[in-house]
């Protein structure tokens, strides 16, 4: 969460609220019906990233990792600060366990700061700029401003520099490619159309993990993630 707060609950009885700076890492696995609704007045801002699971992990039991802002791993050096949501940066590792090998880093660079962040080969990666403007890659590149996404090409790292007079904040997300077919229907993501058909049938008939969905009702609008 970047601003405000969100309350979540699900058909297994899990319930909680994450506020600005807090994070939740949910592994949906075989599927879970849940709700997510604003829990504060005014504007609510947050980032939600969906990461696919390999075929061998798609039917695991759902689980949560919820970490308050004060417990998120942080590091700082030479004008660069990072909150390590997943993976490792500046010698600091996150406690979050990811089934799919993933890097999720929240960087803030002071004016004049320079960053070299390794990225494992051959991971896919992107940058999303939250605040300010920065130069990425070649030092002669034009600065990129807030609310733009940069899809990174092949390579073993990211170079970024803040040549402006204000702070630059961006997230770097990278992950190991699974190399598996993807078939998606609504909130369902599987490896074949046959698996999608079976999952929809399980959901509609309250079977194979969805038994509790028959009786469960949230006080808020349902948001389904699988």
Secondary structure, DSSP 8 states (H G I E B T S, - for coil): --BSEEEEEETTS-EEEEETT-EEEEE-TT-EEEEEEE-SSS--B---------GGGTTS--EEEEE-GGGSEEEEETTEEEEEEESEETTEE-S---SS-EEEEEEEE-TT-EEEEE--TT-EEEEEEEESEEEESSTTS--EETT-EEE--SSSEEEEE--SSS-EEEEEEEE-------EEETTEEESSHHHHHHHHHHHHHT-TT-GGGGT---SS--EEE-
